[in-house]
Amino acid sequence: MHKEELDIGGLVLYKNNQLIAFNKPAGLPVVSDKTGDKSMAVFGQSYCKSKLGLIHRLDRPASGAVLFARTEGALAALNEQFRNREVEKVYLAAVAVRPEQDEGRLIHYLRKDGRKNQAMIAAEKDRNSKKAELSYRYLQSSEHYHLLEIRLHTGRHHQIRAQLAAIGSPIKGDVKYGFRRNNPDRSIHLHAWKLAFRHPVSGQRELIIAPLPEGDPVWSAFQI
């Protein structure tokens, strides 16, 4: 399907007067980048017929839940929740190499290489590196791949991709971080699965769950 033919209404996961969330397809940028391709934000604004505020990002080759603000107040409230690490972010990743431990907490220091658009593991903490922390848990295996659940404790550039690669389990299709070959569509098998936060007006806890991409044989092989 061409990006211009996307059924944006079919991607809506959550909607009210303050916020809207979409299940972003892999390969679609959240916001416009140097390619000039249309973005999830552009499609979303066309759907809502109003401007949307960017709350968080999701790597272009990944899929899953992306939340936008429809008002300035909602944007400020959710930005504060993200800054205070009050938002729960859960991802799914398919890897070819199962980690030695079925669950664990990974802590690294990352440096961003802007020229390569890549996060590099720093040998030690310094002024150019930032602490990156996540927890992972092995869920199940298919014939060729293993499914991991990842919970982010920090929100660094390419954090999940770099940290899983650092323990020898790069994400399927992620050649930038050591996987052996590209996926044909240049996607990676990383999916933003769940997003939990407080509604900016009611204060009620909201949980968004983004279904896995349909028709993908790797994702389809897992029972989620």
Secondary structure, DSSP 8 states (H G I E B T S, - for coil): --GGG--HHHHEEEE-SSEEEEEE-TT--SS--TT----HHHHHHHHHTS--EE-----TT-EEEEEEESSHHHHHHHHHHHHTT-SEEEEEEEESS--SSSEEEEEEEEEEETTTTEEEE-SS--TT-EEEEEEEEEEEE-SS-EEEEEEESS--TTHHHHHHHHTT--BTT-GGGT-SS--TTS--SEEEEEEEEE-TTT--EEEEE----TT-HHHHTS--
